[in-house]
Amino acid sequence: MYSLWQICYTGSVNFLFRLSKPLLFSMDPERAHYLALDSLRLAFRFGMSGCARVGNPVQFCGIEFPNMIGLAAGFDKNADYIDALGSLGFGHVEVGTVTPRPQPGNDRPRLFRLPAHGAIINRMGFNNKGVDYLVTNMSKSKFTGVRGINIGKNFDTALEDAHKDYLTCFQKVYDYADYIVVNVSSPNTEGLRSLQGASELTQILEPLLNDREQKTRAGSLRKPL
């Protein structure tokens, strides 16, 4: 059974979507994406966003997630909007992918709508403002839910040196994440998927696991990787 408030809230959201869709779809998809995020952040600051988090907790990797619906990485690459997004009731919010140094990503246009399928093609290419910028945002965040951080390598880092980029990011984000994701699956960074091979992945993961072990011995929480 739904309460009257839930019915009214759902109806108002649907109304706002129908109202704003023509404007958003008249824009470049990437510009529309950031306009929507900026609007959400503004609404959050004025107490006009947010809803109760659905309670259906699940345990995974030693973390209790309030529910099974989370926001994946890629939506908020720099943790600019984590507080506003966290107010929407997600079981977790994952930010990133972040790289050691800022990088612009692929040339525009790089986001394409498929209206007939209700889908988007993403060819962004790990555009982000760098791990130091993200960490600053995470340190200021008041979001108390489960926080994930997704890490990657810079596009101009040689594949044989990729492990250094992942370690740099891992060490900097560790204290601000409940779990950390190693991204070796994006098709938009040349050669990245070749890091999925057993030997290549071992070269990346071993330093991270060793660093985590040192942190754990020093008293830090053991974060899932």
C-alpha positions, 0 to 999 in steps of 0.5 A: 500500500502506498501512502497519499504522500508517496502517490502525490510525490510520485505524481509531482516527479512525473509531472516535472519530468514531462514538463522539463523533458522538451527543454532537456532533450533540446540540449546536448545530452552532456549539457542536459546532464549537468543542468539536471545535476546543478538543479538537484544540488540547488533544490537540495540546498533549499531543502526541496529534494530528498526522500526517505531511504527504502529500508531493505538492508543487505549485507555484502563484503562486511558492509550493510547497505540500507537497500539494494538500489545504488547509484553507479560510478559515472554519474557524479565523477568528481563527488560534486553532487554526492550530498544531493544524490545521497538525499534521494534514498540510494542504498549507496552512492559510488563516485568516479571514475577518478584518475591521479591527474585531471583529464578532459576525456574524449572530444565532444560530442561524446554522449548520445541519446537513443530515444527509441530504446530509452538509452544513452551511449557513453563515450566520455573517456574518464573525464574528471578533475583529478583525485585531489579534487575528489578527495577535497569534496569527499572530506567536506561531504555530509552524506553518511550512507555507503560511499564507494569510489571508483579509480582508474588510470590516466589515458596517457599513462603507459599500460605497464605503469598503470599499477602506479596510477591505481596505487596513487588513487587508492592511497588518497581515497582510502579514508573517504570510501566504504569500498573501492572499485578498480576500473579496468573495464571501460571501453573508452580508454585505449588499451584499458581492457587489456589490464583484465589479463591475469598477470596484468591484473595481479600487477595492479591488485597486489600493491593495493592489497599490500597497502590495505594490509599495512593500513589495517595493521596500523588501525584502519578499517579494512575496506572492500576492494 
